[in-house]
Amino acid sequence: MTPEHVTNTTPTGHSNVPQTLGFLLLDNFTLISLASAIEPLRMANQLAGRELYRWYTLTQDGAPVRASDGLHVTPDSSMHAPLSLDWVIVCGGVAPQHSVSREHIHWLQAQSRQLRRLGAICTGSWALGQAGLLDHYETSIHWECLASIQEAFPKIVLTTRLFSIDRDRFTASGGTAPLDMMLNLIAHDHGKELSAGISEMFIYERMRNEQDQQRVPLKHVLGTTQPKLLEIVALMESNLEEPLELDELASYVDVSRRQLERLFQRYLHCSPSRYYLKLRLVRARQLLKQTSLSIIEIASVCGFVSTPHFSKCYRECFGIPPRDERLGIHTRQKHAEKTPTLLKRWGAEPVSSEPASSALLALAYAQGEPTFASVPLA
């Protein structure tokens, strides 16, 4: 769904009241995704010469939180501060299933009841999904979490797009994808001239839209020269739990089995059976690392008829058996729990009932820039 479909829920650029966003930072959030979401808002204010958007960074208790790169970020406030938010965006990162608390869930559900627009970047969709706030919504999330979130929250309508805008929900995958989502939302709110000006300031050559996909390595490598091969791989990816026979795959795309095998050997440098097996094992690895499904269950959902066969294939592919893969996660998690963090040492500092928005400070600094107020708004 494109931004044009959300006109009933999105404030327009004709209002002089800035839209207020709260960015809820989960532990181990990715800093690049947060910056990709906030920087377009800052530049929108600068180019407009007035405050179109203001934003606050929030944590559960107002205490500093660690990003995935180890940097500690001091938020503007606790999520319980009495702020009049228009949007709430959950910023996720590494292992979101271990970063979402019951308090997060209750707070997000309360925001939904107050008709806030809810969004997520990187793996923040996990928190909204766990709160039941993405059921029957088209949703984007970083590709590493696609398998695990599909298993955990089957009512979510998952897509592999860079970002998704569906009614009052907007979700973006990781990296710089939030930049594209915010540019599209700003264009809807205040016009394409403003979003184009932001892109120029960030030396961003092409603003990607909602139809752009996250990770399509085969299309990147092959382009459009081998449509049958791309179609076969898509069929494989859609049938991991109950793998199709090679003869079936060949018949679906109207080629012979020999032609099928030649295509894979020539362009992917392996047999179709080997490629299909690797797809299933990669998904199994994601489920092992990101879910609590048993090894038997994972073997089943990835199309293996027996656990011993699954373990043998897994060891041959990744060098360790599935059991060791999972134990490795638990070992690292216990080690992390024993490591003191600044979050525990600092504790929560008292915050005022109305914290100052950093948007105003950024706007004040921007007044001396030659591009200040350079884009007239309708």
ZALO-956147 format. One line per field, with one value per residue (C-alpha): residue number from 0; chain; z, x, y. Coordinates in nm, 4 decimals, padded with zeros to 6 digits. Layout:
# ZALO-956147
tinu [NUM,...]
pafi [A,...]
Z [Z,...]
X [X,...]
Y [Y,...]
This chain:
# ZALO-956147
tinu [0,1,2,3,4,5,6,7,8,9,10,11,12,13,14,15,16,17,18,19,20,21,22,23,24,25,26,27,28,29,30,31,32,33,34,35,36,37,38,39,40,41,42,43,44,45,46,47,48,49,50,51,52,53,54,55,56,57,58,59,60,61,62,63,64,65,66,67,68,69,70,71,72,73,74,75,76,77,78,79,80,81,82,83,84,85,86,87,88,89,90,91,92,93,94,95,96,97,98,99,100,101,102,103,104,105,106,107,108,109,110,111,112,113,114,115,116,117,118,119,120,121,122,123,124,125,126,127,128,129,130,131,132,133,134,135,136,137,138,139,140,141,142,143,144,145,146,147,148,149,150,151,152,153,154,155,156,157,158,159,160,161,162,163,164,165,166,167,168,169,170,171,172,173,174,175,176,177,178,179,180,181,182,183,184,185,186,187,188,189,190,191,192,193,194,195,196,197,198,199,200,201,202,203,204,205,206,207,208,209,210,211,212,213,214,215,216,217,218,219,220,221,222,223,224,225,226,227,228,229,230,231,232,233,234,235,236,237,238,239,240,241,242,243,244,245,246,247,248,249,250,251,252,253,254,255,256,257,258,259,260,261,262,263,264,265,266,267,268,269,270,271,272,273,274,275,276,277,278,279,280,281,282,283,284,285,286,287,288,289,290,291,292,293,294,295,296,297,298,299,300,301,302,303,304,305,306,307,308,309,310,311,312,313,314,315,316,317,318,319,320,321,322,323,324,325,326,327,328,329,330,331,332,333,334,335,336,337,338,339,340,341,342,343,344,345,346,347,348,349,350,351,352,353,354,355,356,357,358,359,360,361,362,363,364,365,366,367,368,369,370,371,372,373,374,375,376,377]
pafi [A,A,A,A,A,A,A,A,A,A,A,A,A,A,A,A,A,A,A,A,A,A,A,A,A,A,A,A,A,A,A,A,A,A,A,A,A,A,A,A,A,A,A,A,A,A,A,A,A,A,A,A,A,A,A,A,A,A,A,A,A,A,A,A,A,A,A,A,A,A,A,A,A,A,A,A,A,A,A,A,A,A,A,A,A,A,A,A,A,A,A,A,A,A,A,A,A,A,A,A,A,A,A,A,A,A,A,A,A,A,A,A,A,A,A,A,A,A,A,A,A,A,A,A,A,A,A,A,A,A,A,A,A,A,A,A,A,A,A,A,A,A,A,A,A,A,A,A,A,A,A,A,A,A,A,A,A,A,A,A,A,A,A,A,A,A,A,A,A,A,A,A,A,A,A,A,A,A,A,A,A,A,A,A,A,A,A,A,A,A,A,A,A,A,A,A,A,A,A,A,A,A,A,A,A,A,A,A,A,A,A,A,A,A,A,A,A,A,A,A,A,A,A,A,A,A,A,A,A,A,A,A,A,A,A,A,A,A,A,A,A,A,A,A,A,A,A,A,A,A,A,A,A,A,A,A,A,A,A,A,A,A,A,A,A,A,A,A,A,A,A,A,A,A,A,A,A,A,A,A,A,A,A,A,A,A,A,A,A,A,A,A,A,A,A,A,A,A,A,A,A,A,A,A,A,A,A,A,A,A,A,A,A,A,A,A,A,A,A,A,A,A,A,A,A,A,A,A,A,A,A,A,A,A,A,A,A,A,A,A,A,A,A,A,A,A,A,A,A,A,A,A,A,A,A,A,A,A,A,A,A,A,A,A,A,A,A,A,A,A,A,A,A,A,A,A,A,A]
Z [00.0000,-00.0998,00.0962,-00.1213,00.0578,00.4011,00.3415,00.6035,00.8812,00.7862,00.8800,00.5809,00.5331,00.5648,00.9470,01.1358,01.4253,01.4003,01.4062,01.7109,01.6881,01.9692,01.8877,02.1324,02.1528,02.2318,02.3726,02.0933,01.8432,01.5220,01.5179,01.1376,01.1192,01.3857,01.2094,00.8747,01.0231,01.2157,00.9746,00.7038,00.9678,01.0698,00.7103,00.6393,00.9163,00.7876,00.4272,00.5298,00.7711,01.0423,01.2663,01.0636,01.2827,01.6377,01.7891,02.1185,02.1873,02.4537,02.6578,02.8986,03.2099,03.0708,03.1301,02.8628,02.6206,02.4249,02.0474,01.8543,01.7918,02.1663,02.1866,02.4756,02.3924,02.6561,02.5613,02.5945,02.8273,02.9616,02.7414,03.0252,03.0040,02.9283,02.5664,02.2985,02.0304,01.6800,01.5753,01.7731,01.6020,01.7570,01.6830,01.6933,01.6176,01.7328,01.8897,01.9263,02.0871,02.3906,02.4039,02.4240,02.7765,02.8976,02.9876,02.6276,02.5067,02.7395,02.6524,02.2775,02.3121,02.5043,02.2259,01.9754,02.1804,02.1658,01.7839,01.7449,01.4126,01.4843,01.3019,01.3310,01.1793,01.1401,01.3659,01.5637,01.3911,01.6302,01.9229,01.7389,01.6309,01.9852,02.0988,01.8374,01.6592,01.3144,01.2694,00.9101,00.8260,00.5492,00.7300,00.6486,00.8718,00.8223,00.6081,00.8821,01.0897,00.8178,00.9022,01.2786,01.2801,01.0371,01.2743,01.5837,01.4508,01.1594,01.1347,01.0096,00.6325,00.5718,00.2658,00.1501,00.0518,00.1859,00.3689,00.3941,00.4571,00.5395,00.6847,01.0190,01.0277,00.8625,00.8911,00.7369,00.7128,00.8342,00.7177,00.5125,00.4275,00.6976,00.5031,00.1980,00.4078,00.5766,00.2442,00.1046,00.4123,00.4010,00.0308,00.1147,00.3996,00.2447,-00.1239,-00.3483,-00.3782,-00.0106,-00.0233,-00.3372,-00.1594,00.1332,-00.1070,-00.2661,00.0725,00.1602,-00.1856,-00.2258,-00.5947,-00.5995,-00.3470,-00.3416,-00.3204,-00.1550,-00.4476,-00.4024,-00.2520,00.0231,-00.0879,-00.4368,-00.5069,-00.8082,-00.9824,-00.9016,-01.0515,-01.3436,-01.4174,-01.6384,-01.8650,-01.6970,-01.5997,-01.5826,-01.3354,-01.1192,-01.1313,-01.0266,-00.7309,-00.6267,-00.6321,-00.4171,-00.1649,-00.1434,-00.0848,00.1870,00.4228,00.1491,-00.1155,-00.4752,-00.6897,-00.9630,-01.2314,-01.0825,-01.0794,-01.4411,-01.5526,-01.3736,-01.5871,-01.9018,-01.9253,-01.9214,-01.6185,-01.8153,-01.9036,-01.5369,-01.4258,-01.6954,-01.5834,-01.2255,-01.3207,-01.5604,-01.3530,-00.9897,-01.0157,-00.8350,-00.8914,-00.8313,-00.5503,-00.3745,-00.4114,-00.2770,00.0201,00.1016,00.1035,00.3559,00.5739,00.5764,00.6961,00.9589,01.0854,01.1181,01.3185,01.5420,01.6227,01.6576,01.7886,02.0664,01.8262,01.8979,01.6577,01.5615,01.4777,01.2793,01.0808,00.9957,00.8873,00.6709,00.4837,00.6448,00.7050,00.9934,01.2565,01.2033,00.8313,00.9119,01.1598,00.9122,00.6357,00.8767,00.9972,00.6395,00.5450,00.8491,01.0205,01.3475,01.4360,01.5074,01.8808,01.9062,01.7063,01.9608,02.2615,02.1237,02.1489,02.5076,02.6038,02.4568,02.6173,02.9649,02.9184,02.8195,03.1263,03.3522,03.1873,03.3783,03.1581,03.1952,03.1911,03.5243,03.6784,03.5862,03.6690,03.5590,03.5980,03.6748,03.3734,03.3492,03.2505,02.9176,02.7910,02.5325,02.1790,02.0090,01.6882,01.8081,01.8908,01.5515,01.3810,01.5704,01.4575,01.0985,01.0693,00.9554,00.6750,00.3184,00.2556,00.5528,00.4386,00.0784,-00.0113,-00.0122,00.1117,-00.0310]
X [00.0000,00.1450,00.1295,-00.1631,-00.3741,-00.3268,-00.4763,-00.7446,-00.4940,-00.2021,-00.1885,-00.1212,00.1364,-00.1206,-00.1173,00.1272,00.1359,00.4421,00.3939,00.5538,00.7332,00.8506,01.1330,01.1256,01.4797,01.5108,01.8307,02.0814,01.8960,02.0829,02.2084,02.2148,01.8410,01.7628,01.9749,01.8169,01.4745,01.5548,01.7869,01.5197,01.2986,01.5784,01.6458,01.2733,01.2647,01.5795,01.4641,01.1166,01.2572,01.0174,00.9380,00.7380,00.8443,00.9692,01.0968,01.1888,01.4004,01.2453,01.3424,01.1422,01.2624,01.4465,01.7871,02.0603,02.0396,02.3119,02.3091,02.4261,02.7645,02.8236,02.7548,02.5327,02.2562,02.0916,01.7240,01.5189,01.2726,01.1034,00.8290,00.5855,00.6433,00.3237,00.4042,00.1462,00.2774,00.1374,00.3672,00.5446,00.8333,01.0001,01.3720,01.4970,01.8249,02.0002,01.7881,01.4645,01.2888,01.5168,01.4733,01.0951,00.9514,00.5954,00.6024,00.6916,00.3963,00.1442,00.2698,00.2492,-00.1018,-00.1982,-00.0541,-00.2667,-00.5812,-00.4992,-00.4994,-00.1294,00.0292,00.2623,00.5818,00.8969,01.2441,01.4972,01.3617,01.1264,00.8328,00.8917,00.7711,00.4568,00.3933,00.4320,00.1805,-00.0674,-00.0595,00.0450,-00.2168,-00.3456,-00.1130,00.1443,00.4780,00.8461,01.1310,01.5004,01.5382,01.7276,01.4072,01.1600,01.1539,01.1334,00.8644,00.6547,00.6654,00.5997,00.3204,00.1442,-00.1315,00.1182,00.1164,00.4921,00.6542,01.0152,00.9822,01.2186,00.9289,00.5524,00.2850,-00.0519,-00.3192,-00.1852,00.1140,00.4499,00.7452,01.0913,01.3689,01.7179,02.0111,01.9090,01.5588,01.4037,01.5420,01.3384,01.0265,01.0532,01.1179,00.8000,00.5999,00.7396,00.6524,00.2974,00.2740,00.4493,00.5084,00.7670,00.9732,01.0639,01.1560,01.3625,01.5446,01.6232,01.7596,01.9863,02.1206,02.2010,02.3516,02.0908,02.0525,01.7300,01.4497,01.3351,00.9638,00.7505,00.7838,01.1605,01.2590,01.5110,01.7283,01.7096,02.0645,01.9703,01.8037,02.1038,02.3388,02.1288,01.9177,01.6244,01.8215,01.7143,01.3461,01.2935,01.5781,01.4412,01.0970,01.2367,01.4221,01.1069,00.9185,01.1883,01.1741,00.7957,00.8098,01.0655,00.8458,00.7309,01.0049,00.9041,01.0634,01.2978,01.0668,00.7809,00.9898,01.0901,00.7318,00.6082,00.8354,00.8075,01.1667,01.3115,01.4946,01.8207,01.7662,01.6925,02.0188,02.2136,02.0703,02.1820,02.5256,02.5894,02.4612,02.4654,02.7556,02.5791,02.3081,01.9426,01.9236,02.2225,02.0795,01.7393,01.9041,02.1045,01.7864,01.6280,01.9388,01.9710,01.6134,01.6800,01.9765,01.7608,01.5015,01.7685,01.9148,01.5941,01.3204,01.2606,01.1319,01.2748,01.5271,01.2665,01.0158,01.2734,01.3683,01.0021,00.9227,01.2358,01.1361,01.3522,01.1841,01.4139,01.6139,01.9346,01.9321,01.8758,02.1641,02.3966,02.3151,02.3452,02.6892,02.8113,02.6931,02.7884,03.0542,02.8634,02.5510,02.2222,02.2482,02.5847,02.4498,02.1748,02.4028,02.6303,02.3466,02.2748,02.6412,02.6749,02.3483,02.4620,02.7942,02.6168,02.3940,02.7030,02.8668,02.7922,02.6530,02.6371,02.2617,02.2695,02.5325,02.3684,02.0079,01.7163,01.7567,01.4514,01.3070,01.0786,00.7173,00.7817,01.1349,01.2763,01.2723,01.6113,01.4339,01.4172,01.7872,01.8741,01.6494,01.8162,02.1624,02.0373,01.9320,02.2795,02.2819,02.2398,01.9642,01.7553,01.3924,01.4978,01.1957,00.8634,00.5708,00.2207]
Y [00.0000,00.3371,00.6638,00.7747,00.5134,00.6680,01.0097,00.9618,00.9022,01.1268,01.4945,01.7175,01.9865,02.2674,02.2522,02.4761,02.2295,02.0045,01.6303,01.4701,01.1366,00.9117,00.6692,00.3777,00.2386,-00.1314,-00.2734,-00.3469,-00.1271,-00.0392,00.3166,00.3403,00.2710,00.5317,00.7944,00.7044,00.7776,01.0979,01.2769,01.3261,01.4903,01.7275,01.8214,01.8682,02.1292,02.2979,02.3230,02.4371,02.6935,02.5874,02.2936,02.0441,01.7533,01.7141,01.3939,01.2336,00.9271,00.7061,00.4028,00.1935,00.3766,00.6773,00.5171,00.5002,00.2113,00.0357,00.0251,-00.2796,-00.1154,-00.0777,00.2959,00.4057,00.6524,00.8699,00.9125,01.2282,01.0610,00.7532,00.6147,00.6931,01.0699,01.2658,01.3428,01.4165,01.1820,01.1518,00.8661,00.5961,00.4145,00.1105,00.0879,-00.2708,-00.4388,-00.7547,-01.0323,-00.8327,-01.1306,-01.0807,-00.7015,-00.6684,-00.6611,-00.7010,-00.3319,-00.2463,-00.4540,-00.2901,00.0584,-00.0041,-00.1421,00.1716,00.3874,00.1981,00.2602,00.6314,00.6061,00.6757,00.5909,00.3008,00.2166,00.0113,00.0081,-00.2722,-00.5504,-00.3252,-00.4951,-00.7845,-00.5691,-00.4581,-00.8166,-00.9454,-00.6805,-00.8059,-00.4701,-00.5970,-00.8689,-00.8533,-00.5612,-00.5713,-00.5607,-00.5262,-00.6386,-00.7033,-01.0165,-01.2023,-01.2092,-01.3057,-01.6758,-01.6348,-01.3655,-01.5685,-01.8629,-01.6502,-01.4275,-01.5999,-01.3346,-01.0767,-01.0264,-01.0320,-00.8804,-00.8689,-00.5027,-00.2385,-00.0793,-00.1135,00.1477,-00.0031,00.2258,00.3540,00.1198,00.1793,-00.0562,-00.0551,-00.3100,-00.2255,-00.0173,00.2853,00.1616,00.3893,00.6859,00.5852,00.5279,00.8679,01.0422,00.8871,00.9889,01.3435,01.3646,01.2659,01.5163,01.8159,01.7490,01.5876,01.9053,01.8838,01.5154,01.5790,01.8605,01.6305,01.3683,01.6288,01.7381,01.3758,01.3092,01.0386,00.9720,00.7725,00.7661,00.4058,00.3363,00.0707,-00.1656,-00.2014,-00.5338,-00.5968,-00.8801,-01.0178,-01.1348,-01.3442,-01.0530,-00.8413,-01.1008,-01.2201,-00.9145,-01.0133,-01.2440,-01.5698,-01.5383,-01.9151,-01.9580,-01.6773,-01.8382,-02.1765,-02.0253,-01.8390,-02.1700,-02.3275,-02.0425,-02.0776,-02.4531,-02.5177,-02.7192,-02.9564,-02.9511,-03.0038,-03.2723,-03.1504,-03.2863,-03.0833,-02.7676,-02.8213,-02.8756,-02.5600,-02.3416,-02.5544,-02.6782,-03.0268,-03.1607,-03.1560,-02.7875,-02.7171,-02.8741,-02.6882,-02.3527,-02.4085,-02.5361,-02.2479,-01.9547,-02.0742,-02.3217,-02.6037,-02.8600,-02.7608,-03.0174,-02.8627,-02.5114,-02.6211,-02.7918,-02.4774,-02.2667,-02.5034,-02.5128,-02.1329,-02.1052,-02.3722,-02.1702,-01.8587,-02.0529,-02.2069,-01.8669,-01.6685,-01.9005,-02.1520,-02.4184,-02.7605,-02.9123,-03.1725,-02.8957,-02.7007,-03.0106,-03.0614,-02.7038,-02.7032,-03.0181,-03.2872,-03.6223,-03.7186,-03.5307,-03.7374,-03.6561,-03.2878,-03.2862,-03.4575,-03.2072,-02.9154,-03.0246,-03.0731,-02.7245,-02.5150,-02.7241,-02.7747,-02.9718,-02.7888,-02.8632,-02.6853,-02.3917,-02.3412,-02.3961,-02.1273,-01.8754,-01.9697,-01.9439,-01.5954,-01.4864,-01.5992,-01.4255,-01.1034,-01.1222,-01.1419,-00.8405,-00.5170,-00.2429,00.1304,00.0937,-00.0917,00.1368,00.4640,00.3832,00.6006,00.9744,01.1885,01.3633,01.6608,01.6121,01.7852,01.7199,01.9565,01.8221,01.8049,01.9093,02.2718,02.2779,02.1306,02.3855,02.6713,02.5563,02.5256,02.8895,02.9885,02.7303,02.8609,02.6040,02.7210,02.7808,02.7158,02.4997,02.6865,02.4808,02.5018]
